[in-house]
């Protein structure tokens, strides 16, 4: 395993088609519906400023919290737009289960931060499922050396201007969702009753 280049664990291919891109964006809708406390335990929404457009872009990303710091990794190396946006402007806003944090993104620097990266990999459901051998050999010095080349980020709180946070602006939809669900159950019950 140490003779070859190790790539970050990827559960599914890079989202080059519209279906996968839409699937990846589902957590944004869930946050907007007010389910951030539930979804936000494993997936954060990172708001960045587009390097070309200057507009706010939001992306759901798996994250890990270790000793009060948040860690993320671009599983597709430097290909994702959100990661390229951060190379141009490191100011971000994070939505997690603990609320909103304005921050500046940077690559881990201290040994304590790299311990957070190791903890991320040993606890990540994606890494455990897709790369169990990597997780088992995580303390191997050669593996640690390669992992440090991956696109990891951690965040420091900031008072500087950052992109606006994702808002919980779809709470109004819950009564409609519940009414439609109740109608679906009622219609199903009536159909079964008449058979």
Secondary structure, 3 states (H helix, E strand, C coil): CCCCCCCCCCCCCCCCCHHHHHHHCHHHHHHHCCCHHHHCCCEEEEEEECCCCCCEEEEEEEEEEECCEEEEECCCCCCCHHHHHHHHCCEEEEEECCEEEEEEEECCCCHHHHHHHHHHHHHCHHHHHHCHHHHHCCCCHHHHHHHCCCCEEEEEECCCCCCCCCCCCCCCHHHHHHHHHHHHHHHHHHHHHHC
